Amino acid sequence: MKASEIKDKSVEELTETLVSLSKDQFTYRMQQSTGQLGQTHLLKAVKKDIARVKTVLGEKSRVSE
């Protein structure tokens, strides 16, 4: 997910995306712990996407103040 895609979304869409990414991260962590995750790069990618979404949410909350 690119930063430009994230910045175009509304706050509601960003919170939905954040919840979805958190669920994905949990699923990948469980798969890794049981040895079922073959694509380990997904953990790092999801973690970075979560950070991007949280950053944009923070920026939008500071602008609205």
Secondary structure, DSSP 4 states (H G I P E B T S, - for coil): --HHHHHTS-HHHHHHHHHHHHHHHHHHHHHHHTT--S-THHHHHHHHHHHHHHHHHHHHHHHH-
